[in-house]
Each structure stands twice: as structure tokens, then as C-alpha cells.
Amino acid sequence: MTNISFLTSIGSVILILMTVTFAYNSSALDDRSQQNLDKLVSQLDTLSDYTIHLSGHTDNTGKDQGNELLSQKRAIAVKDYLISRSIDSSKITISFHGEQQPLVSNNSEENKAMNRRVEITVEAQKQKPELPLLDQPTKQDTLVSKETDSTVKSPAQTARKKDVKKKKVRKRLVWTGWRTGFHWSTSGK
């Protein structure tokens, strides 16, 4: 089972949170999960730049070491599926937590089923429209002098700023857990 639980746009950043759940003691993706992951892949095709983080989890049934291994297998199963659908592996990171970060209390079979999951977080940049480059003159912008037979630059070309470097600051909404929720994080590039 797969649920898109959160989809939002914050400025130039799109954030998608999605959860894939698993059967007891299994890391196999069911047909519905595969179909929903295919929908996610088609959405990613429309974005210019994105990163994907996969976080594997289990319920509290079994030993800690076994649960950590199972949560790793679940995250890898989702990663392998996305890669098989032409997602660049360098855009995907994984983490696995075993039973250490339950979504809900493990006090019922229904709750345990919700905790057997991989959380998918996609952070993406909105597609920017292509603009014509200012330093490529059009016929109207280029003048040829008859006396010297030389090309004169247009005002758009000469007005272009040279070697100006701006520090980009990206804001992103970071999920820190069900107890603490979201918080803003900034990073300079």
C-alpha cells in the first residue's frame, strides 16, 4: 500500500512525502505500491532538479538486529524499483531505523502494519521556463558598420553584468519526526 501524505510547494521548492507499507516480515513491493511509485516517477520527470530520501522502518516484532536489517532491505527494495524505472541512483539516499522510529504505537496489529514502511521524501526545484540568452544578438540587435565591417554589440550585450557571483540560499522544510514535526532549514550554495 502506498499513500501520498503530503505534497506542497514552498517558493521554488516542491516537497513530496510518500509512504510505502509492507506485509509482515517482508521487503517485497506489492502491485499497488509499484503502481504508485510509477506515478511518482512520472511526476519526477516533470521536475528539473530533485533529491529522494528513503527511510526504512519496521514494527517492534522480532529482535532489534533483525528489524534493522529488514528496514534496510525495504529501503533498498524501493531504491532498486526507482532505479529500474530510470531514476538516477545518485539522486537517491537511504537510511534505515528498524523499530526505533514508529509512526504510531505498536499496541495493535493495525498500528504495527502502519509502522512497516518506507518513507519517501522528495525535495525538488520547480521547472524554470527557458529564457533567451541576452548575449546572443538577434538580427535587430547586431549592427554592421560599413566603414570598418565590424560587429557592434547591442545594448543588451553591453549591459550584462560581468562576474557577479551571488550566494544562493535555499530554504527547505525538513521533517524531523512525528513528535517534533517540520522545521525550516536554510543552506547556502
C-alpha positions as CSV (number, residue, x, y, z in Angstrom):
1,M,0.0,0.0,0.0
2,T,1.2,3.5,-0.8
3,N,0.0,6.8,0.4
4,I,1.0,10.3,-0.7
5,S,0.5,12.0,2.6
6,F,2.0,15.4,1.8
7,L,2.5,17.5,-1.3
8,T,3.3,21.2,-1.2
9,S,5.1,23.9,-2.9
10,I,7.2,26.4,-0.9
11,G,8.6,29.1,-3.1
12,S,10.8,27.3,-5.7
13,V,10.8,24.1,-3.7
14,I,8.3,21.2,-4.1
15,L,8.2,18.7,-1.3
16,I,6.6,15.3,-1.6
17,L,6.2,12.9,1.3
18,M,5.0,9.4,0.4
19,T,4.8,6.2,2.4
20,V,5.0,2.6,1.1
21,T,3.9,-0.1,3.6
22,F,4.9,-3.7,3.7
23,A,3.5,-7.1,4.8
24,Y,4.8,-8.7,8.0
25,N,8.4,-9.7,7.8
26,S,8.6,-8.8,4.1
27,S,10.5,-6.4,1.9
28,A,8.5,-7.2,-1.3
29,L,6.6,-4.4,-3.1
30,D,3.0,-5.2,-3.9
31,D,1.4,-4.3,-7.2
32,R,-0.4,-1.2,-5.8
33,S,2.9,0.1,-4.3
34,Q,4.6,-0.4,-7.7
35,Q,1.8,1.5,-9.5
36,N,2.0,4.4,-7.1
37,L,5.8,4.5,-7.4
38,D,5.3,4.6,-11.1
39,K,3.1,7.7,-10.6
40,L,5.8,9.3,-8.5
41,V,8.3,8.6,-11.3
42,S,6.1,10.3,-13.9
43,Q,5.8,13.4,-11.6
44,L,9.6,13.4,-11.2
45,D,10.0,13.5,-15.0
46,T,8.5,17.0,-14.9
47,L,10.9,18.4,-12.4
48,S,14.3,20.0,-13.2
49,D,16.2,19.0,-10.1
50,Y,15.3,16.8,-7.2
51,T,16.7,14.5,-4.4
52,I,15.0,11.5,-3.0
53,H,15.5,10.2,0.6
54,L,14.2,6.7,1.5
55,S,13.8,5.9,5.2
56,G,13.1,2.2,6.1
57,H,11.2,1.2,9.2
58,T,9.7,-1.9,10.9
59,D,7.2,-2.7,13.7
60,N,8.5,-3.9,17.1
61,T,8.0,-7.6,16.4
62,G,11.3,-9.5,16.5
63,K,14.9,-8.7,17.5
64,D,16.4,-5.2,17.0
65,Q,19.2,-6.5,14.7
66,G,16.7,-8.4,12.5
67,N,14.4,-5.4,12.3
68,E,17.3,-3.1,11.4
69,L,18.3,-5.5,8.5
70,L,14.6,-5.7,7.4
71,S,14.2,-2.0,7.4
72,Q,17.4,-1.7,5.2
73,K,16.0,-4.3,2.8
74,R,12.8,-2.4,2.5
75,A,14.6,0.9,1.7
76,I,16.8,-0.9,-0.8
77,A,13.7,-2.6,-2.5
78,V,12.2,0.9,-3.1
79,K,15.5,2.3,-4.3
80,D,16.0,-0.7,-6.7
81,Y,12.5,-0.2,-8.0
82,L,13.0,3.5,-8.7
83,I,16.3,2.8,-10.4
84,S,14.6,0.2,-12.6
85,R,12.3,3.0,-13.7
86,S,15.3,5.1,-14.9
87,I,15.7,7.3,-11.7
88,D,19.4,8.2,-11.4
89,S,20.8,6.3,-8.4
90,S,23.0,9.3,-7.4
91,K,19.8,11.3,-6.6
92,I,18.7,8.7,-4.0
93,T,19.8,8.3,-0.4
94,I,18.7,5.8,2.1
95,S,18.6,5.3,5.9
96,F,17.1,2.5,8.0
97,H,15.9,2.7,11.5
98,G,14.4,-0.7,12.4
99,E,11.8,-0.3,15.1
100,Q,13.4,2.9,16.6
101,Q,11.0,5.5,14.9
102,P,7.5,4.2,15.0
103,L,4.8,6.2,13.2
104,V,2.3,5.1,15.8
105,S,2.3,3.0,18.9
106,N,2.8,-0.8,18.3
107,N,-0.1,-1.7,20.5
108,S,-2.3,-3.3,17.8
109,E,-1.9,-5.2,14.6
110,E,-3.3,-2.3,12.6
111,N,-0.7,0.1,14.1
112,K,2.1,-2.4,13.5
113,A,1.1,-2.6,9.8
114,M,1.4,1.3,9.6
115,N,4.9,1.1,11.1
116,R,6.2,-1.4,8.5
117,R,7.0,1.2,6.0
118,V,9.5,3.2,3.8
119,E,9.0,6.9,4.0
120,I,9.9,8.7,0.7
121,T,10.8,12.3,0.8
122,V,11.4,14.2,-2.5
123,E,12.7,17.7,-2.5
124,A,12.6,19.3,-5.9
125,Q,13.1,22.6,-7.7
126,K,10.2,23.9,-9.8
127,Q,10.9,23.8,-13.5
128,K,12.0,27.2,-14.7
129,P,10.9,28.5,-18.1
130,E,13.7,28.8,-20.7
131,L,14.6,32.4,-21.4
132,P,16.6,33.6,-24.4
133,L,20.2,34.4,-23.6
134,L,21.0,38.1,-23.6
135,D,24.4,37.6,-25.1
136,Q,23.1,36.1,-28.3
137,P,22.2,39.0,-30.5
138,T,19.2,39.0,-32.9
139,K,19.4,40.5,-36.4
140,Q,17.8,43.6,-35.0
141,D,20.5,43.9,-32.2
142,T,23.5,43.4,-34.4
143,L,24.7,46.3,-36.4
144,V,27.4,46.0,-39.1
145,S,29.4,49.2,-39.8
146,K,30.1,49.7,-43.5
147,E,33.3,51.7,-42.9
148,T,35.1,49.1,-40.7
149,D,33.0,46.0,-41.4
150,S,33.0,45.2,-37.7
151,T,30.2,44.0,-35.5
152,V,28.9,46.3,-32.8
153,K,27.4,44.8,-29.7
154,S,23.8,45.6,-28.8
155,P,22.9,47.5,-25.6
156,A,21.6,44.2,-24.1
157,Q,25.0,42.6,-24.5
158,T,26.9,45.5,-23.1
159,A,24.6,45.9,-20.1
160,R,25.2,42.4,-18.9
161,K,26.9,42.2,-15.6
162,K,30.3,40.5,-15.5
163,D,31.5,38.0,-13.0
164,V,28.8,38.8,-10.4
165,K,28.5,35.9,-8.0
166,K,25.5,35.7,-5.7
167,K,25.3,33.3,-2.8
168,K,22.1,31.2,-3.2
169,V,20.2,30.5,-0.1
170,R,17.7,27.6,-0.3
171,K,15.0,27.2,2.3
172,R,13.6,23.8,2.8
173,L,11.0,22.3,5.1
174,V,12.6,19.4,6.9
175,W,10.8,16.5,8.6
176,T,12.4,15.7,11.9
177,G,9.9,13.1,13.2
178,W,6.4,12.7,14.2
179,R,7.0,14.1,17.7
180,T,8.8,17.2,16.6
181,G,7.2,17.8,13.1
182,F,8.6,20.1,10.5
183,H,11.1,22.9,10.8
184,W,12.8,25.3,8.3
185,S,16.4,24.8,7.3
186,T,18.5,27.0,5.2
187,S,21.6,26.2,3.3
188,G,23.9,28.4,1.2
189,K,25.2,27.4,-2.2
